[in-house]
Structures are given as structure tokens and as C-alpha cells.
Amino acid sequence: MSNGVFGFFMMGVIFVLLSVPFALGVNILAEKLGENRWTWTILMLIPGLNIIFSFYVTFHVVFHVIDSLKAVRAAVGPLPGAVSPSEPA
């Protein structure tokens, strides 16, 4: 192999090796969110696609947290003395 091809190959290998910790984290996260963990893990290991997929994972987690907080708020009810957003102050 020529030096240019070998350097490009090694850059790809290093990129995949650096992606492994993130893929393991996404695997655990997907299981907690009820998603297919192997699909998320494989998507996180594909160079280039994992950058785009990271944005999807971030927004998915944020919306899941917001939905969970809304469910807690509905279960607990309004706090004493709190003003709801629909009522004027």
C-alpha cells in the first residue's frame, strides 16, 4: 500500500476506535429509552454518520426528559402558591 492510502486507512481506524466509548454509552442510553440498542450502537460506529446521529440522540434525550417532567408535573399537580402559565400573574 502507498503511504497516502495507508494514512487514510489509519485515520479511519482511529476515528472508529474513538467512537467506541460513545457507541457503548449510546447502547446503554438506548436501552433506558426503550429503543433498539444495537441499531443505535451500529449507527454510532459508522464514521461520518455518527456525527449526524449524535444530534438525533441529543434531541431524543432532551424530548424524553421534557416528557418525563411533564408526566411528573401532571402526577404531582400544581405546587401551593405557584402560578400556572395560563393564569395571569
N, C-alpha and C positions, 0 to 999 in steps of 0.2 A: 504494500500500500504506500501511496505517496504521503508525504508529510501533511499536506492540506486535508486529505480525506481522513487521515488518522486523527488530526486535530479536531475536525468537525465531529467525528465519531466520539472522541473522548469528551467533548463538550456536551454532547447528548447524554452520555453515560453519567457525567457529573450532575447534569440537570435532573435526571431521573433519580439518582441517589439522594439528591437534596429534596426531592419531592416525597420520598418515602415517609418521613415523620409526619408530614401534612396528610398523606394518604391514610396513615394509621389513625390520626386524630379524626379525620372525616369518617372513617369506618366506625369509630365509637360514637361519634355525633349522629350519624345516620341511624344507628340502632336506637338511640334515645329518642329520635324524632319520628321513628316508625317508618323510615324509608328503606329502600333496598341498599344494604350496606356494601355489597360487592360492586354494584353499579357505580356508586359514589366513589369507592376506592379506585376502581379502574379509571374512571374519568379524571381522578386527581393525579394519576400516574402518567397520563398522556401529555407529553411536552407541548406547550402552546395552548392546548385545550384547558389545562388545569388553571390557567390564569383567568380565563373566562368563567370556568366553573366555580372558581373561588368567589366571584361576585354573586353568583346564584346561591351558593351556600350561605354567604353572609346575609343576603336579603331573606332567605328562607328562615334562618335562625331568628332574625330580628322580627319578622312577622309572627313566628311561632311564640316568641316571648310576649309580643303585644297581645296576641290572642289569649295566652295564658293569664296575663294580667287583667284582661277584660273579664275572663271567667272568674277570677278571684274576686274582682270588684263586684260582679253580679252576685256571687255567693255570699259575700260579707255584707253587702248593702252599703248605703251611704254612712259615712262617719258622722258622729254627732258634731254639729256646728259647721259641717262642710257645706259649701255651696256647690250645687251641681252646675255643669257647664251650660245647661239650658235655662237656668234661673238667673235673673239679673242680680248683681252684687248688692 
